[in-house]
């Protein structure tokens, strides 16, 4: 009966029968096949229920009572980190990516207009970059950029160009090229650097003299560079392909060989910063994104499949060993408990955080063991509600949850140009 179900699901999805086994990740990426796993369907969830769940999670982020998306006037909008009372390039660029994936040009254009008006530097040493944090009225909390924002902005803009063209009021491709060109022209004047460290061909934590000396593992999405190499049309295709290769090599060094955990920040050679600060050497909030990013690279490029399969198994094995309903959201990379807990939104506690439940479930796209199904089921049944101490994160938990549902339903896709 099980084999017959797999065969039926396979016929519906248009894939080979072996691909319908939820413990067997695919061996080709979507750049080659333009196909995506719907792991929920492979596991027996009904497509109508999958569609309804995805729509519900999307609406929670953009339109529900705990939404983080807010429209301004008739042409702009922002996404707010509610608990920190600000607007971040992280959330704004995530919003752009989500909007283009859902074919919501209205949302995309509103977010772009707000970000380009209030966050993007139009002149000066930081020209082309985005101030990483603003108040909800557009006042900048900080002038400096954080490199992951630019990474997502560029990729989302290229996808928008591929999907909608460049003649509907915003020249998406020109905006992506402007960010890349402005960045690559930085030479250290006023301490501003490219957001890619050109010596190591790896993304910086912050594109300035000091922040450019190290990186953040959760900023590494190698498949995004593959997108740039194909469609940025900026004359740097060879550089972007090399960045993808170097990023995958770096992740091998950055991730603990037993636990599969990574630090929030580290050196370009993968060693710990040893900075004696609470943020840096441990697996904390930024780090949650790595399993999801790795799943994206596996799904789209599948260029490092054997190692990524091992990685997915390792991190799920570690979290499973901590209790699939009880693993917490902060660890030392060797799996021991942290000495001090990083707080958020005025609360300070170790939690079984929904954001990590989501990203660890997304890792199932590359896992080969049976327990990966349990992670998917746990995400499906997880509720986005306040924790026992009253802490609630509509923003980070909510966005990561949405991304994970997109991944696992086959709805986080490479947007190829219209033929």
C-alpha distance (Angstrom), angle and dihedral (degrees) to the residues before:
residue distance angle dihedral
X1 . . .
X2 3.80 . .
X3 3.80 91.9 .
X4 3.80 91.4 48.9
X5 3.81 90.0 52.5
X6 3.79 90.8 51.0
X7 3.80 90.3 49.2
X8 3.80 91.7 51.4
X9 3.80 93.0 47.6
X10 3.75 89.5 47.5
X11 3.80 93.3 52.6
X12 3.82 90.1 49.8
X13 3.80 92.4 49.4
X14 3.80 94.4 43.0
X15 3.80 93.5 -126.2
X16 3.77 134.8 122.8
X17 3.78 118.2 -83.7
X18 3.79 92.2 -112.9
X19 3.80 88.9 58.5
X20 3.80 91.3 60.8
X21 3.80 92.1 66.9
X22 3.83 104.6 103.5
X23 3.80 90.6 -149.1
X24 3.81 93.5 53.5
X25 3.81 115.1 74.9
X26 3.77 117.4 -150.8
X27 3.78 119.0 -95.3
X28 3.81 98.5 -144.2
X29 3.78 130.0 58.1
X30 3.77 130.6 -128.9
X31 3.80 93.8 -109.4
X32 3.80 83.4 70.8
X33 3.82 103.4 30.4
X34 3.83 104.8 24.1
X35 3.83 86.2 -141.7
X36 3.80 129.4 120.3
X37 3.77 134.2 -160.9
X38 3.77 118.5 -110.6
X39 3.78 94.5 -158.9
X40 3.79 92.4 177.0
X41 3.81 89.9 59.3
X42 3.81 91.9 44.7
X43 3.78 87.9 56.0
X44 3.79 92.7 52.4
X45 3.80 104.5 -96.3
X46 3.80 112.4 144.3
X47 3.78 115.5 -109.1
X48 3.79 92.2 -128.6
X49 3.80 89.6 55.5
X50 3.81 91.5 46.9
X51 3.79 91.4 51.6
X52 3.80 91.7 47.1
X53 3.81 92.6 48.4
X54 3.80 92.9 49.1
X55 3.80 91.0 49.1
X56 3.80 90.8 48.5
X57 3.82 93.4 50.6
X58 3.82 90.4 47.4
X59 3.80 90.9 50.2
X60 3.81 90.9 49.1
X61 3.81 89.0 60.5
X62 3.80 99.3 40.3
X63 3.80 109.3 25.1
X64 3.83 113.1 8.5
X65 3.80 128.1 102.7
X66 3.82 89.4 -91.3
X67 3.80 95.5 43.7
X68 3.79 121.9 149.9
X69 3.83 95.7 -161.0
X70 3.81 117.0 91.2
X71 3.80 127.0 -178.8
X72 3.80 120.4 -139.6
X73 3.79 118.2 -157.1
X74 3.77 117.1 -43.0
X75 3.80 99.8 -48.4
X76 3.82 113.8 30.2
X77 3.80 141.6 60.5
X78 3.78 140.3 170.9
X79 3.79 138.0 -157.0
X80 3.79 113.6 -132.8
X81 3.76 132.7 -154.4
X82 3.79 89.5 -134.9
X83 3.79 96.5 -165.6
X84 3.82 91.4 54.9
X85 3.82 95.8 37.9
X86 3.80 94.5 -129.0
X87 3.79 146.3 99.2
X88 3.80 116.2 -116.2
X89 3.78 133.4 -166.0
X90 3.80 85.7 -128.5
X91 3.81 92.4 63.7
X92 3.80 95.9 35.3
X93 3.80 92.8 52.9
X94 3.81 91.1 44.1
X95 3.79 87.4 52.4
X96 3.80 90.8 53.3
X97 3.79 91.2 50.7
X98 3.80 92.4 48.4
X99 3.81 91.9 46.7
X100 3.79 94.1 53.0
X101 3.81 91.6 45.0
X102 3.83 89.4 54.3
X103 3.82 92.4 42.6
X104 3.80 90.9 -118.0
X105 3.79 103.0 148.7
X106 3.79 90.0 166.8
X107 3.81 92.0 62.1
X108 3.80 92.9 40.2
X109 3.79 94.8 52.6
X110 3.80 93.4 45.7
X111 3.81 91.7 52.1
X112 3.78 92.6 44.9
X113 3.80 93.0 51.2
X114 3.82 92.9 50.4
X115 3.80 92.9 46.0
X116 3.79 95.3 46.0
X117 3.81 91.7 46.9
X118 3.78 100.3 46.1
X119 3.79 107.4 17.4
X120 3.80 108.7 32.2
X121 3.80 119.0 84.9
X122 3.80 108.8 -131.1
X123 3.79 96.2 -170.6
X124 3.78 142.9 3.7
X125 3.81 129.4 56.8
X126 3.82 92.0 -42.9
X127 3.83 94.2 50.1
X128 3.81 111.2 152.4
X129 3.80 94.8 16.6
X130 3.80 125.4 105.6
X131 3.80 126.5 -126.5
X132 3.79 101.5 -115.1
X133 3.83 97.1 -139.2
X134 3.80 133.1 31.3
X135 3.76 135.9 167.1
X136 3.79 114.3 -107.9
X137 3.82 89.3 -100.8
X138 3.80 89.6 59.6
X139 3.80 97.8 -102.8
X140 3.80 108.6 142.0
X141 3.78 118.4 -116.4
X142 3.79 89.5 -172.0
X143 3.78 132.1 11.2
X144 3.78 95.4 -151.1
X145 3.82 126.4 92.6
X146 3.81 130.8 -127.4
X147 3.78 110.8 -139.4
X148 3.81 98.2 -132.1
X149 3.80 90.3 64.5
X150 3.79 92.1 58.7
X151 3.81 90.2 45.0
X152 3.81 92.0 58.4
X153 3.80 94.8 37.6
X154 3.81 92.2 57.4
X155 3.80 94.9 45.8
X156 3.80 94.5 45.8
X157 3.81 91.5 48.1
X158 3.82 91.4 51.6
X159 3.79 89.9 50.9
X160 3.81 90.1 48.4
X161 3.79 89.2 52.7
X162 3.80 91.0 49.3
X163 3.81 92.6 48.2
X164 3.80 105.4 36.9
X165 3.79 104.9 17.9
X166 3.79 123.6 -129.6
X167 3.79 102.4 -85.5
X168 3.79 103.9 78.5
X169 3.80 97.4 88.6
X170 3.81 101.7 -69.9
X171 3.80 123.2 65.3
X172 3.80 94.1 -143.3
X173 3.79 96.0 -177.8
X174 3.80 92.8 49.3
X175 3.82 89.4 51.0
X176 3.82 91.1 51.5
X177 3.80 91.1 47.7
X178 3.80 90.5 48.3
X179 3.81 91.3 56.4
X180 3.81 91.7 47.9
X181 3.81 95.0 43.8
X182 3.80 93.8 46.5
X183 3.78 90.6 48.8
X184 3.78 95.9 48.4
X185 3.81 90.6 50.0
X186 3.81 92.4 60.7
X187 3.80 111.4 111.4
X188 3.79 105.8 174.2
X189 3.79 96.1 -80.1
X190 3.81 106.6 152.2
X191 3.83 85.6 1.2
X192 3.84 93.3 -69.7
X193 3.81 117.5 140.1
X194 3.82 138.4 176.4
X195 3.80 112.7 -79.6
X196 3.80 87.2 -122.8
X197 3.81 113.3 67.5
X198 3.80 98.1 -129.2
X199 3.80 94.4 -157.2
X200 3.80 93.6 57.4
X201 3.84 97.7 23.5
X202 3.81 87.8 -131.7
X203 3.79 132.3 124.4
X204 3.79 116.1 -97.4
X205 3.78 125.9 -130.2
X206 3.81 89.1 -128.5
X207 3.81 123.4 -1.3
X208 3.78 98.2 -120.7
X209 3.79 134.7 94.9
X210 3.81 94.4 -88.4
X211 3.81 102.2 32.0
X212 3.78 89.8 45.4
X213 3.80 91.1 66.8
X214 3.81 93.3 77.6
X215 3.78 141.9 21.3
X216 3.79 143.5 -138.1
X217 3.84 116.6 -121.3
X218 3.80 90.8 -144.9
X219 3.82 90.4 61.4
X220 3.80 90.6 64.7
X221 3.81 113.1 102.1
X222 3.82 102.8 152.5
X223 3.80 94.3 -175.3
X224 3.81 90.2 63.1
X225 3.82 88.7 66.0
X226 3.79 88.0 51.9
X227 3.81 86.9 57.3
X228 3.80 91.1 50.8
X229 3.81 92.1 48.0
X230 3.80 90.3 55.0
X231 3.79 103.4 39.6
X232 3.82 114.8 8.9
X233 3.82 88.1 87.9
X234 3.79 90.0 -160.1
X235 3.80 98.8 129.9
X236 3.82 93.4 -106.6
X237 3.82 102.2 95.9
X238 3.82 93.0 126.3
X239 3.80 91.2 51.2
X240 3.80 92.5 50.7
X241 3.81 92.0 49.2
X242 3.80 88.9 51.1
X243 3.82 90.1 49.0
X244 3.81 89.7 54.3
X245 3.81 90.9 50.8
X246 3.81 93.6 46.2
X247 3.81 92.0 46.5
X248 3.81 92.0 55.8
X249 3.81 90.8 47.4
X250 3.81 90.7 49.3
X251 3.82 92.7 52.0
X252 3.82 89.7 56.9
X253 3.80 88.1 59.8
X254 3.79 96.8 39.6
X255 3.81 98.8 55.2
X256 3.79 122.5 78.1
X257 3.82 109.0 -109.3
X258 3.82 94.5 -135.0
X259 3.80 108.6 30.1
X260 3.81 98.7 31.9
X261 3.82 88.7 -134.5
X262 3.79 123.9 136.9
X263 3.81 133.0 -162.5
X264 3.78 123.7 -110.0
X265 3.82 90.9 -115.6
X266 3.78 134.7 8.8
X267 3.78 146.6 156.8
X268 3.77 122.0 -75.4
X269 3.81 90.0 -105.2
X270 3.81 89.9 57.8
X271 3.81 96.4 -106.7
X272 3.79 121.7 132.8
X273 3.79 119.9 -95.6
X274 3.82 92.0 -131.5
X275 3.79 87.4 -153.6
X276 3.82 95.2 150.1
X277 3.79 90.6 -130.1
X278 3.78 126.2 126.5
X279 3.82 90.8 -118.6
X280 3.77 114.6 56.8
X281 3.77 121.2 44.7
X282 3.82 101.3 43.2
X283 3.80 134.1 73.9
X284 3.81 102.9 -103.4
X285 3.81 139.3 137.3
X286 3.83 100.0 -39.9
X287 3.79 89.9 46.3
X288 3.80 93.9 62.5
X289 3.80 89.3 76.1
X290 3.79 96.1 63.1
X291 3.85 97.7 80.1
X292 3.80 89.7 50.9
X293 3.80 93.1 45.9
X294 3.78 90.5 49.6
X295 3.80 90.4 50.2
X296 3.80 89.2 52.9
X297 3.80 92.2 51.5
X298 3.79 90.0 47.9
X299 3.80 93.0 47.9
X300 3.79 95.9 46.6
X301 3.81 105.6 31.7
X302 3.82 107.5 12.3
X303 3.81 86.5 -165.5
X304 3.81 95.9 136.0
X305 3.78 99.4 32.1
X306 3.81 103.2 146.2
X307 3.79 94.6 50.3
X308 3.80 93.2 41.4
X309 3.80 91.1 51.4
X310 3.81 89.2 52.8
X311 3.80 90.2 47.2
X312 3.79 93.0 51.3
X313 3.78 91.4 49.9
X314 3.82 92.0 47.6
X315 3.78 98.1 52.0
X316 3.79 92.7 43.7
X317 3.81 90.4 47.3
X318 3.79 90.3 52.5
X319 3.79 94.6 47.8
X320 3.79 90.5 44.3
X321 3.81 89.5 53.5
X322 3.81 87.8 57.0
X323 3.82 90.5 53.2
X324 3.77 121.6 -82.2
X325 3.82 89.8 -122.4
X326 3.78 96.2 38.3
X327 3.82 111.1 37.4
X328 3.78 109.4 128.7
X329 3.78 131.4 -133.4
X330 3.81 101.9 -116.1
X331 3.82 129.8 53.9
X332 3.75 140.0 150.1
X333 3.79 107.3 -102.4
X334 3.82 90.4 -107.7
X335 3.81 88.6 59.8
X336 3.80 99.0 -104.4
X337 3.79 122.0 128.4
X338 3.78 118.1 -87.6
X339 3.79 118.1 -110.3
X340 3.79 93.2 -135.1
X341 3.78 130.4 25.1
X342 3.78 120.8 -129.2
X343 3.78 110.4 -130.7
X344 3.80 130.3 -143.7
X345 3.77 133.3 -164.3
X346 3.79 92.6 -0.4
X347 3.82 93.4 -53.0
X348 3.77 127.0 105.8
X349 3.80 119.0 -166.6
X350 3.76 142.7 111.2
X351 3.79 109.2 -106.3
X352 3.77 142.7 178.2
X353 3.80 87.1 -113.1
X354 3.78 122.3 -155.0
X355 3.80 91.3 -139.6
X356 3.80 91.7 61.8
X357 3.81 91.7 40.8
X358 3.81 85.6 56.9
X359 3.79 99.8 46.5
X360 3.81 94.2 42.7
X361 3.81 87.8 53.3
X362 3.81 91.0 50.6
X363 3.80 87.1 57.0
X364 3.81 87.4 69.0
X365 3.82 87.8 82.6
X366 3.80 87.7 76.6
X367 3.81 101.7 29.6
X368 3.80 124.2 107.7
X369 3.80 101.3 -165.0
X370 3.78 129.7 92.3
X371 3.80 95.1 -120.8
X372 3.81 89.5 69.5
X373 3.80 86.5 79.7
X374 3.81 89.7 60.4
X375 3.79 91.3 56.2
X376 3.81 90.3 52.2
X377 3.80 92.1 48.7
X378 3.79 91.3 48.8
X379 3.79 91.1 54.5
X380 3.80 92.1 47.0
X381 3.80 91.1 54.1
X382 3.82 97.9 37.9
X383 3.79 116.9 114.8
X384 3.78 123.0 -141.4
X385 3.77 100.7 -136.1
X386 3.82 139.1 119.9
X387 3.79 117.6 -62.1
X388 3.80 120.8 -119.9
X389 3.81 92.5 -87.9
X390 3.81 92.0 51.8
X391 3.81 96.7 -103.6
X392 3.80 113.5 142.4
X393 3.79 127.5 179.4
X394 3.78 112.1 -166.3
X395 3.80 90.7 167.9
X396 3.81 113.6 49.3
X397 3.80 98.0 22.3
X398 3.79 89.4 42.5
X399 3.80 96.7 50.0
X400 3.81 94.7 44.4
X401 3.79 89.7 47.9
X402 3.80 90.6 53.1
X403 3.81 93.1 47.6
X404 3.82 90.5 50.5
X405 3.80 92.2 51.7
X406 3.80 89.2 48.9
X407 3.81 90.5 51.9
X408 3.78 97.0 45.9
X409 3.81 94.7 45.3
X410 3.81 93.4 50.3
X411 3.82 93.0 -109.7
X412 3.81 101.9 117.9
X413 3.78 99.5 87.4
X414 3.76 146.1 167.4
X415 3.80 105.7 -109.2
X416 3.77 106.6 -140.4
X417 3.82 120.6 -161.6
X418 3.77 117.0 -91.9
X419 3.79 110.4 -95.9
